[in-house]
């Protein structure tokens, strides 16, 4: 059962990882222990931009529109 995992088993699983996966495993473990309170507050303009981006989720735009929005 997944809930019966102990630290020894976790250490064993980490020991079995190939060297190429160690960085990804470390990032994931740090993600699991990340505290949301560590995030910096965002300003109202950034919050509005995030809300607008979420509202467009999945919508596609032309390359020209993307350039226009980015000001290039």
Order of alpha helices (4+ residues) and beta strands (2+ residues): alpha-alpha-alpha-alpha
